[in-house]
Amino acid sequence: MKRIESVKHPLHGDITVPGDKSIAHRAVIFGSIANGPTRIFNLSGGDDNSRTVRSFRQLGVAIGRDGDALCIDGKGWQGLHVSARAIDCGNSGTTMRLMSGLLAGLPFHSELDGDGSLRQRPMQRVIDPLTQMGARIRSKSGNGLAPLAIDGGGLKGIHYSMPIASAQVKSALLFAALQATGTTTVVEPQPSRNHTEVMIHGFGGSIAVDGASISLTGGQSLVGQDVHIPGDISSAAFFLVAVALVPGSDVTIRNVGCNPTRDGVIEVLRRMGAAIELLNERQAAGERVADMRVRGGRLFGIDVAPELVARTIDEYPILAVAAAVADGVTTFTEVEELRDKESDRIAAMTEGLRILGVTVDERDDGMTIHGGERFKSGRVRSFADHRVAMSFAIAGLLSDGAVEIDDAGCADISFPTFFDLLGEICLH
């Protein structure tokens, strides 16, 4: 049980957040399939990224540490060998889905498994297109869920129009496409995070992006690189909201990735009235990076447009906290994908916000939040979901007493230093 008490003064500080989790997963994968050494700097210490590192160690890749760098001795595709046991992805859906695509092209048997939460997350969305490419991949329970059994090899390029935007599914197909004969084209209904496409270029590969269409020809050889991972905007989002909601606050978050396929949270908060500046904009690892200065004030409810979903999907729990304090009504629509995350995030946030005195109208595809008040004190459930836990920690700062979270330790999945940083800006 974690107790977060209300803050009595403005928040101040100059902080950094862990390296971007999405970029880190991909950097480890590309380093492991490339030829030559790769060094990755600012890799998050969270469990999700560690699962991807362990996966490749199981597949025979030499991965170690040299000071601040994770060092990968890449031997190309030929350096990957059958694992003696199932690969345990823990709670990391990114690890499971991206590894599904990669393992689908390797000429041996593999199995992917995870914890109880990951075993409930839909995997049919990667099984179907990979099967079209010729993969032999199946849900061992027969219901489209993990564990997955894969007998890899023999893939061919396909043209695939994605039914819903998903960076994980798209990336799984691109990792399979790198090993397939011919060309694979993926068409997105909305732009999703493009870290995989950016990194293919960075590791010396060739990929064509034409609007919503992404094409990749198989048989490419990649070359190891140094990768400097920017701070994770999804982690920064908790502090952006906390500071924006406490009048008089002023905090700068350094070296945050601002990829235009990921920056929807900035657009939403600015539309709500938040004062957010991007300073010292630059490039790192092919990604747009900036320092973010946010100042506290007053926010207002808005309708969050459905076209923002793919750019903002991980930030909806903390945006729900912002909406609860903002003056007026905020509506989130067409976010039904939130029901298939580490928890049912629509249900989890609805339950917790109601316990804390907020009026919430829950719908199948979203929620309407009636804001304008501080949170009441209360005890909420995180459902072992790191983003839900951290969101309610921010609510605790804005409560009339304190908020208790039943399992706040799950924050370590993505952000082991979260509570330390929260205490730092509260003490300044």
TIDRENMAR-994784 format. One record per atom (N, C-alpha, C, O): x, y, z. Coordinates in steps of 0.2 Angstrom, whole numbers, plus 5000, padded with zeros to 4 digits. Example, Ala and Ser with C-alpha at 12.3 -4.5 7.8 and 13.67 -1.06 7.14 Angstrom:
% TIDRENMAR-994784
506649725039;506249785039;506649845039;507149835042;506449895035;506849955036;506450005039;506750065040;
This chain:
% TIDRENMAR-994784
500449945000;500050005000;500450065000;500950075004;500350114995;500750174995;500250234996;499750234993;500450275001;500050335003;500350395000;500950415001;500050434996;500250494993;499850554996;499250554995;500150604999;499750655002;499750714998;500150724994;499250754999;499150814995;499750864996;500050865001;499950904991;500550944991;500251014993;499651034990;500551054997;500351115000;500651174997;500551234998;501151164992;501451224989;501651204981;501551144979;501851254977;501951244970;502551194970;502951184974;502551154964;503051104962;503651144958;503551184954;504251124960;504851154956;505351104956;505451054960;505751104950;506351064949;506551064942;506251094938;507151024941;507451014935;507650944935;508050914938;507250904931;507250824932;507350794925;507350824920;507550734925;507650694919;507250624921;507150604926;506950594915;506550534916;506950484912;507350494908;506750414914;507050364911;507050364903;506650394900;507550324900;507450324893;506850294890;506550254893;506650314884;506050294881;506050214880;506450184877;505450184883;505450114883;505350084876;505650034875;504950124872;504750094866;505350094861;505550044858;505750144862;506350154858;506850104860;507250064856;506950094867;507450044870;507249974867;507749934866;506649954867;506449884865;506749874858;507149824857;506649924854;506849914847;507649914846;507949884842;507949964850;508649964850;508949894852;509449874848;508749864857;508949794859;508849744853;509349704851;508249754850;508149704844;508649714839;508949664836;508649774836;509049794830;509849774832;510149754828;510049794838;510749774840;510849704839;511449684838;510349664841;510449594841;510449554835;510749504834;510149594830;510049564823;510549594818;510649574812;510849644820;511349684816;512049644816;512149604821;512449664812;513149644812;513649694815;513649754813;514049674820;514449714823;514149744830;513649724832;514649774834;514449804840;513849854840;513949904836;513449854845;512949904846;513049924854;513049884858;513049994855;513050014862;512450064863;512250104859;512050044868;511450084870;511550124876;511650094881;511350184876;511450224882;510750254884;510350264880;510750254891;510050284894;509550234893;508950244892;509650164893;509150114893;508850114900;509150114905;508150114900;507750114906;507950044910;508049994907;507950054917;508049994921;507349964922;507349914927;506849974919;506149944920;506149874918;506549854914;505749834921;505649764919;505449754912;505749704909;505049794909;504849784902;505449774897;505549724894;505949824898;506549824893;506949764895;507249734891;507049754902;507449694904;507249624901;507649584899;506549624900;506249564897;506549554890;506649494887;506549604886;506849604879;507549584879;507749544875;507949614884;508649594884;508749524886;509149484883;508349494891;508449424892;508249384887;508549324886;507749404883;507549364877;508049344872;508149294870;508449394871;509049384866;509649354869;509949314866;509749364876;510249314879;510049244878;510449204877;509349234879;509149164878;509249134871;509349074870;509249184866;509349164859;510049164857;510249154851;510549174862;511249164861;511649224860;512249224858;511349284860;511649344859;512049364865;511849364871;512649384864;513149414870;512949484871;513049524867;512649494877;512449564879;512749574886;512649534891;513049634887;513349644893;513349724895;513149764891;513749744900;513749814902;514449834902;514949804903;514549904899;515149934900;515050004902;514850054898;515150014908;514950084911;514150094910;513750054913;514050154907;513350174906;512950134900;512350144899;513350104896;513150074890;512950004891;513249964894;512349984887;512249914886;512549894880;512449924875;512949844880;513349824874;513149754871;513049704875;513049754865;512749704861;513249684856;513449724851;513449614856;513949594851;513549554845;513449494845;513249594840;512849574835;513149524830;513749544828;512849474829;513149424824;512649414818;512749364814;512249464817;511749454812;511149404813;511149374819;510749384809;510249334810;510549274811;510249234815;511149254809;511449194810;511649184817;511849124819;511749234821;511949234828;511349214833;511449214839;510749204830;510149194834;510049114834;510049084829;510049084840;509949014840;509348994845;509149034849;509148934844;508548904847;508648914855;509148904858;508148934858;508148944866;507948874869;507448834866;508248854874;508148794877;507448794881;507148734883;507148854882;506548854886;506148914883;506348954879;505548914885;505048964883;505349034885;505649044890;505249084881;505449154882;504949184887;504349194884;505049204893;504649234897;504649314896;505049344898;504049344893;504049414892;503749454898;503649514898;503649414904;503349454909;502749484908;502249454906;502749554909;502149594908;502149634902;501749684900;502649624898;502849664892;502549644886;502749594882;501949674884;501649664877;502049674871;502049644866;502449734872;502949754867;503449694865;503549674860;503749664871;504149614870;503849554866;504149524861;503249534868;502949474865;502749484858;502849444854;502449544856;502249554850;502849564845;502749544839;503349604847;503849614842;504249554841;504449534836;504349514847;504749454846;504349394842;504649354839;503649404842;503249354838;503449364830;503549314827;503549434828;503749444821;504449424820;504549394815;504849434824;505549414823;505649344823;505949314819;505349304828;505449234828;505049194823;505249144821;504549224820;504149194814;504649184808;504449144804;505149224808;505649214802;506249164803;506649154799;506349144809;506949114811;506749034811;506249014813;507248994808;507148924806;507148874812;507548824812;506748894817;506748844823;506148854827;505748904826;506048814832;505448814836;505548864842;506048864845;505048904843;505148954849;504448954853;503948944850;504448974859;503848984863;503949044867;504449064869;503349084867;503349154871;502749144876;502249124874;502949164882;502449164887;502549224891;502949264890;502049234896;502049294900;501749284907;501449234908;501649344911;501249334917;500549334916;500249334910;500149324921;499449324921;499049374917;498649364913;499349434918;499049494914;499149494907;498749504903;499849474905;499949474898;499649414894;499449414888;499449364898;499149304895;498349324893;498049284890;498149384896;497449404894;497449454888;496949474886;498049474886;498049524881;498049494874;498349444873;497649524869;497549494863;498149484858;498449534857;498249424856;498849414852;498649394845;499049384840;497949384844;497749364837;497849414832;497949404826;497949484834;498049534830;498749534826;498849564821;499249494830;499849484826;499849414823;500149404818;499449364826;499449294823;499249294816;499449264812;498649334815;498349334808;498749354803;498849324798;499049414803;499449444798;500149404797;500349394791;500449374802;501049334802;500849274798;501249244795;500249244800;500049184796;499949194789;500149154785;499749254787;499649264780;500349274776;500449254771;500849284780;501549284778;501849214777;502449214775;501549164780;501749104780;502049074786;502249014787;501949114791;502149094798;501749034801;501149034800;502048994804;501648944808;501748964816;502148944819;501148994817;501149024824;500449014827;499949024823;500448994833;499748974836;499748994843;500248994847;499149004845;499049014853;498948944855;498548904853;499348924860;499348854863;498648844866;498448784867;498348894869;497648884872;497148884867;496548864868;497248904861;496748904855;496248964856;495848964852;496449014860;495949064860;496249134858;496049184860;496849134855;497149194853;497549234858;497749284857;497649194863;498049224869;498749184870;498749134867;499149214873;499849184875;499649124880;499149124884;500049074880;500749064877;500649054869;500149024867;501149074866;501249064858;501749014857;502349014860;501648974852;502148924849;502248944842;501748954838;502848944840;503048974833;503548924830;504148904833;503448904824;503948864820;504048904814;503748914810;504648944815;504848994810;505148974804;505348914802;505149024799;505549014793;505049014787;504449004788;505249024781;504849024775;504349074774;503849064772;504549134776;504049194776;504049224769;504549224765;503549254767;503449294760;503149354761;502749364766;503349404757;503049474758;502249474757;502049434752;501949524760;501249524759;501049604759;501449644761;500449614756;500149684757;499649674762;499149644762;499649714768;499249714774;498949774776;499349824778;498249784775;497949844778;497749834785;497349784786;498049864790;497849854797;497149884799;496949934797;496849834802;496149854804;496149914810;495649954810;496649914814;496649964819;497449984819;497849944818;497550054821;498250074821;498550044827;498350044833;499150014826;499549974832;500249974830;500449944825;500650014834;501350014832;501649944834;502149924830;501449904839;501649844840;501549794835;502049754833;500949794832;500849744826;501249764820;501549724817;501249834819;501649854813;502349834814;502649814809;502649844819;503349824820;503449754820;503949734817;502949714823;503049634822;503049614815;503449574813;502649654810;502649634803;503349654800;503549624795;503549714802;504249734799;504749694801;505249684797;504849664807;505349624809;505249554805;505749524803;504649534804;504549474800;504749494792;505049454789;504549554790;504749574783;505449574782;505649554776;505849594786;506649594785;506849524784;507449514781;506549474785;506749404784;506349364778;506449314777;505849404776;505449374771;505649384764;506049424762;505449334759;505649344752;505149404749;504549394751;505349444745;504949494742;504849554746;505249564751;504349594745;504149654748;503549654752;503049624750;503549674758;502949684763;502749754763;503149794764;502149764762;501849834763;501349834768;500849794768;501349874773;500849884778;500549954778;500850004777;499849954778;499550014777;499150034784;498749984786;499250084787;498950104793;498350144793;498350194788;497850134797;497250184797;497350244800;497050294798;497850254804;498050314807;498850304809;499050244810;499250364808;499950354810;500050324817;499750354822;500450274818;500650254825;501350274826;501750284821;501650264832;502350274833;502750244828;502750184827;503250284826;503650254820;504350244822;504850244818;504550224828;505250214830;505550154826;506150164825;505150104824;505450054821;505750074814;506250054812;505250114810;505450144804;506150184804;506550174800;506150224809;506650274811;507350234812;507850244809;507250174816;507850144818;508150094812;508650084812;507650074808;507850034802;508350074798;508950054796;508250144797;508650184793;509350194797;509850194795;509250204804;509850214808;510350154808;510950164809;510050094807;510550034807;510750014800;510949964799;510650064795;510850054788;510350014784;510549994778;509750004786;509249974782;508850024777;508950084777;508449994773;508050034768;507350024769;507149964769;506950074770;506250064771;505850124767;506150184768;505350114764;504950164761;504350184764;503950144765;504250244766;503650274769;503250324765;503550374763;502650304762;502350354758;501650364761;501150324760;501550414765;500950424769;500750374774;501150364778;500250334773;500050284777;500350214775;500250164779;500750214770;500950154767;501750144769;502150194768;501950084772;502650074773;502850014770;502449954771;503350014766;503549954762;504249934764;504749984765;504449874764;505049844766;505249784762;504749734762;505849774759;506049724756;506449674760;506949704763;506349614760;506749564764;507449554762;507649574757;507849524766;508549504765;509049554766;509649554764;508849614770;509349664771;509849644777;509649604782;510449674777;510949664782;511049734786;511149784782;510949734792;511049794796;511649794800;512049744800;511849854802;512549864805;512449894812;512049944812;512849874816;512749894823;512949964824;513349994820;512650004829;512650074830;512750094837;512550044842;512950154839;512850184845;512150214845;511950254841;511750204850;511050224851;510950264858;511050234863;510850334857;510750374863;509950384864;509650414860;509650344869;508950344870;508750414873;508950424879;508250444870;507950504874;507450484880;507250424880;507350534884;506850514889;506150504887;505950524881;505850464890;505150434888;504650484889;504450504895;504250504884;503750554885;503150534889;502750564892;503050464888;502550434892;502650434900;502250444904;503350434902;503450444909;503450524911;503250534916;503650564906;503650634907;502950664908;502850704912;502450624905;501750644905;501450654912;501050694914;501650614917;501450614924;501650684927;501250714931;502250704926;502550764928;502250824925;502050874928;502150814918;501750874915;501050884918;500950944919;500750834919;500050844922;500050874929;499750914931;500550844933;500550864940;500750934941;500450974944;501250954937;501451024937;500951074934;500751124937;500651054929;500151094926;499551114930;499151164929;499351064935;498751074939;498951104946;498451114949;499551124947;499651154954;499951224952;500451234950;499451274953;499651344952;500351364955;500451344960;500651404951;501351434953;501951384952;502451404953;501751324950;502351274949;502751284943;502451324938;503351264942;503751274937;504351224937;504751224941;504251174932;504751114932;504951114925;504651114920;505651094924;505951074917;506151004917;506450974922;505950964912;506050894911;506550894905;506350914900;507150874906;507650874901;507650814897;507450754899;507850824890;508050774885;507450724884;507550664885;506850754883;506250704882;506150694874;506150744870;506050634872;505850624865;505150654863;504650644867;505150684858;504550724855;504350704848;504150744844;504450634847;504250604841;503550624839;503150624843;503450654833;502750684831;502250624831;501650644831;502450564831;501950504832;501750494839;501350444840;502150524844;502050514851;501850574855;501650564861;501750634852;501750694856;501050714857;500850774859;500550674856;499850694857;499650724864;499250764865;500050694869;499850724876;500050794877;499750834880;500550814873;500750894873;500150934870;499950984873;499950904864;499350944861;498750944865;498450994866;498550884868;497950884872;498050934878;497550974880;498550934882;498650974888;498651044886;498451094889;499051064880;498951134878;498251154876;498051214878;497851114873;497151134872;496751144878;496351174878;496951104883;496651114890;496851174893;496651194899;497451204891;497651274894;498351264897;498551314900;498651204897;499351204900;499851244897;499851244890;500351274901;500851314898;501451264897;501851254902;501551234891;502151194890;502551224885;502351234879;503251224886;503651254881;504151194879;504351164884;504351194873;504851144871;505551184869;505551234865;506051174873;506651214873;507251174870;507251104871;507751204867;508351164865;508151104860;508451054862;507751114855;507551054851;508051034847;508451074844;508150964846;508750934843;508550864841;507950844841;509050834838;508950764836;509450714840;510050734841;509150654841;509550604845;509350534842;508650524843;509750494840;509550424837;508950434832;508550394831;509050494828;508550504823;507850524825;507350534822;507850544832;507250564835;507250634837;507750664839;506650664837;506650734839;506650734847;506250694850;507050784850;507150784857;507150854859;507350904855;506850864865;506850934868;506850934875;506650884878;506950994878;506851004886;506151034886;505951074882;505751004891;505051024892;505051074898;505151044904;504751134898;504651174903;503851184904;503551204899;503651164910;502951164911;502751204917;503151194922;502251244917;502051294923;501351284925;500951264920;501251284931;500551274934;500051324932;500251384932;499451314932;498951354931;498251324931;498151284936;497851344926;497151314927;496951284920;497151304915;496751224920;496551184915;495751184914;495351194918;495551174907;494851164906;494751104902;495151084898;494151074903;493851014899;493851024892;493651084890;493950974888;493950974881;493650904878;493650864882;493450904872;493350844869;493950824865;494250854861;494250764867;494850734864;494750704858;494350654858;494950724852;494750704846;495050634845;495550614847;494650584842;494850514840;495450514836;495850464837;495650564832;496250554828;496850564832;497450544830;496750574839;497350584843;497550514847;498050504850;497050464846;497150404849;497850374849;498150354854;498050364842;498650324841;499250364844;499750334846;499250434844;499850474847;499850474854;500250504857;499250454858;499150474865;498950414869;498850414875;498950354866;498650294869;498850274876;498450254880;499550284877;499850264884;499650324889;499750314895;499450384887;499350434891;498650444894;498550494898;498250414891;497550424893;497350414901;496950454904;497750364905;497550364912;497750434915;497350454919;498350464914;498550524917;498150584914;498050624918;497950574908;497450634906;496850624909;496450684910;496650574911;495950564915;496050604922;495550634924;496650604925;496750634931;496750714929;496450754933;497050734924;496950804922;496250824921;496050884923;495850784918;495150804916;494750804922;494350844923;494950764928;494550764934;494650834937;494150854941;495150864937;495350934940;495150994936;494951044938;495250984929;495051034925;494351064925;493851024927;494251124924;493551154924;493151124918;493351134913;492551104920;492151084914;492151004913;492350964917;491950984907;491850914905;492350894900;492550934895;492650834901;493150814896;492850744893;492650704897;492950734887;492650674884;493250634880;493550664876;493350574881;493750534877;493350484873;492950444876;493450474867;493050434863;493550394858;494050404857;493250334856;493550284852;494250264855;494750254851;494250254861;494850224865;494750154868;495050144873;494350114864;494150054867;494750004867;494749954871;495350024864;495949984864;496249984872;496549944874;496050034875;496250044882;496049984887;496249974892;495449954884;495249894888;495649834887;495549784891;496149834883;496549774882;497349794883;497749764880;497449834888;498149854890;498249804896;497949754897;498749834900;498949794906;498349784911;498349734914;497949824911;497249814914;496749844909;496949874904;496149834911;495549874907;495649944910;495349964915;495949984906;496150054909;495550104909;495550144913;495050084905;494450124906;494050114912;493850154916;493950044914;493650024920;494050044926;493750064931;494750034926;495150044931;495150124933;495050134939;495150164928;495150234930;494450254932;494450304936;493950234929;493250244931;493150234938;492950274942;493350164940;493250144947;493650194952;493350214957;494250204951;494650244955;494450314956;494450344961;494250344950;494050414950;493450424954;493350474958;492950374953;492350384957;492450374964;492150404968;492950334966;493050324973;493350394976;493250404982;493650424972;493950494974;493450554973;493650604973;492850534972;492350584971;492250614965;491850674964;492450594959;492350614953;491750584949;491650524950;491350624946;490850594942;491150574935;491350614931;491050514933;491250484927;490750444924;490450404927;490650454917;490150414913;490550374909;490950394905;490550304910;490950254907;490550234901;489950214901;490850224895;490550194889;491050134887;491650134889;490750094882;491150044879;491850074876;492350044877;491750134873;492350154869;492650214872;493050244869;492550234879;492850284882;492550304888;492150264892;492550374890;492350394896;492250474895;492550504892;491750504899;491650574900;491750584907;491450554912;492150634909;492350654915;492150724917;492350774913;491750734922;491550794925;492050824930;492050804936;492450874928;492950894932;492750964936;492250984936;493350984939;493251054943;493351044950;493351104953;493550994953;493550984960;494250954962;494450914958;494450964968;495050924971;494750854972;494150844973;495250804972;495050734974;494850724981;495250754985;494350684983;494250664990;494850614992;495150584987;494950604998;495350555000;495050484999;494450484999;495450434998;495250374997;495750324995;496350334994;495550254995;495950204993;495750174987;495150154986;496250164982;496050144975;496550084973;497050064977;496250054968;496649994966;497050014959;496750044955;497649984959;498049994953;497949944947;498049944942;497649884950;497549824945;498249804942;498249774937;498749814946;499449794944;499649824938;500049804934;499349884936;499549924930;499949984932;499650024936;500549984929;500950034931;500750104930;500850154934;500350114924;500150184922;499550204926;499450264928;499150154928;498550174933;498850194940;498650244943;499350154942;499650164949;499950234949;499850274954;500350254944;500650324944;500150374943;500250434945;499650364939;499150414938;498750434945;498650494946;498650384949;498250394955;498750424960;498550454965;499450414959;499950444963;499850524962;499950564967;499850544956;499750614954;499050644957;499050694960;498550604957;497950624960;498050634968;497650674970;498450594971;498550604978;498850674979;498650704985;499250704975;499550764976;498950824976;499050874979;498450804972;497950854971;497250834975;496750864974;497350794981;496850774985;496750824991;497150864992;496150814994;496050855000;496350825006;496250845012;496750765005;497050735011;497650685008;498150705008;497350625006;497850585004;497550524999;496950515000;497850494995;497650444991;498050384992;498750384992;497750324994;498150264995;498050214989;497550204987;498650184987;498650144981;498850074983;499350064986;498450024981;498549954984;499149924982;499449894986;499349934976;499949904973;500349954969;500349954963;500749994972;501050044968;501750024966;502050054961;501949964968;502649934966;502649924959;503149914956;502049914956;502049894949;502349954944;502449944938;502450014947;502750064943;503450044941;503650074936;503750004944;504449984943;504449944936;504949944933;503849924933;503849894926;504149944921;504549924917;503950004922;504250054917;504650114920;505050144916;504550124927;504850184929;505050174936;504750204941;505650144938;505750124944;505950184949;505850184955;506150244946;506250304950;505750354951;505850404953;505150334949;504550374948;504450414955;504350474955;504350374961;504150404967;504750444970;504650494973;505350424968;505950474970;505850534967;505950594970;505750534960;505750604957;505150644959;505150704959;504550604960;503950644963;504150674969;503950734970;504450644974;504650674980;505150734979;505150784983;505550724974;506050784973;505750844971;505850894973;505250844966;504850904964;504450934970;504250994970;504250884974;503750914980;504150944985;503850984989;504850924986;505250954991;505551024990;505751054994;505551034983;505951094981;505551154984;505751214983;
